[in-house]
Amino acid sequence: MDLPVAAFYLLVVAAAAWDLGSNRIPDPLSLGVALLGVASGGSIAGSLACGLAVLAAGLLAASRRWLGAGDAKLIAAVACWTGFDLLLPFLAATSLAGALIALPLAAAGRGAMPFAPAVAIGAGAVLVLSDLGP
């Protein structure tokens, strides 16, 4: 695994850990993920376009309280890394991980759930299943 990939995933895991502990994701972590994604992606314009499109959709979802704004920013930051080519597998893996995390929490009566761990699992799945990873 090269240094940019390791740094990317370290930041995503740090965001997940932070979210678990405080239900917040610091903006500098998401910004670091986005910058690594743009710098390491095949096309700067493509990475930015993907990230901005996902950010717009995520902030709309956050305005409706479907997810938190920090979650939306982290998902958009990872989208800068995946680009449009790997966006759907990333979102699918993240959604599946989120559902698997949410089910036991809902059964236990917990309403809110930190979503960054699901984002980290989705990003990890895409890294492992693509040429971006080890």
N, C-alpha and C positions, 0 to 999 in steps of 0.2 A: 504494500500500500504506500503510495507516494505521500509526501508531506501535505499538499493541499487537500487531498482526500481525508487524511487523518485529522487535519485541523478542522475541516468541514464537519466531520462526524463528531469530533470532540465538542464543538460548539453546539451541535444539535442535542447531544446527550446532556451537556451542561444546561441547556434550556429546559430539557425534560426534568432534570433533577430539581432545578429552580422552581419549575411549575408544581412539581409534587410537594415541595416544601412550603410554598407561599401562594399558590394559585396565581402567579404572575410570571411573565417572561420578560426579562429586561431587554429593552430595545437594542442595546449594543450587541447582544448575542445574535439577534435576528439580523442586524445590520452586517455583522461579521460573516454570517452564513451567506447573505446576499452578495456581499463583495467577493467572497471566495467563489461563489457560483458564477458571477459575471466574469471574473478574471480567469477562471478555469474552463469556462464553457467554450464551445466551438465558435459561437458568434456572439459578440457583445450585444448587438442589437436584438438578436433572437432571445438571449437570456433576459435582457431588460423587458422586452415585450411580454414574454411569458410571465415574469414576475409581476409586472404591472397589471396584467389581465387578471391574474389570480388574486392580487391584492384588492383590486376593485370588487371582484366577486366576494372575497372574504370579508371586506368591510361592509358590504351590503348584508351579508349573513350576520355579521356582528351587530349591525344596527337593528336587526330583528331578534337579537339575543339567541341565535342558533349556535353561536360559538363566541369566544372572547376575541377582542381586538388583537391581543397578543398572539393568540393562536392563528388568527388570520395573517398577521405579519410574518410569523414563523413559516407558515405554509407557503406564503408568497416568496420568502427568502429561499426555501428549498426548491421552489419552482424555478428560480434563477439558475439553479444547478442542473435540474433535470431537463429544462427546456421543454418545448412542446412535444418532442419525441417520446420522452419518458414521463410526461405529466400524468397521463391517465393511469399507468401502472402505479405511480406514486400515490395518486389520490385513492385508487382502489385499495392498495395495501394499507394506507392510513385509515381509510374508512373501516376496513375489516378489523384492524387492530383496535380502533376506537370502539367498535361494537363489542368486541371480546372483552375489553376493559370495562365498558359501561354495564354490561349485563350483571356481573356480580355486585357492582356498586348500586345498581338500581334494586337488585334483590335485597340488599342490605339497607335500603331506604335512604341512601345518600343521593342527594339531588344533583349537585354540581360535580363535575369531574375534571381533573386536569387533562387537557388534550395533547399537550406536548409529548408525553410518552408515546402516544399513538403516532404522532408525526415522526418521532425518532425511529420507531419500528418500521413505518412506511419508507422512510429515507434509507434505512439499512437494507430493507428488502430490495429496493431498486439498485442500491450500490452493489449488492451481492449478485443480483441477476443481470447486471449490465456490465459494460466495459468500463464504467466509471470506478468500479471497486477493485479489490485485490486480485 
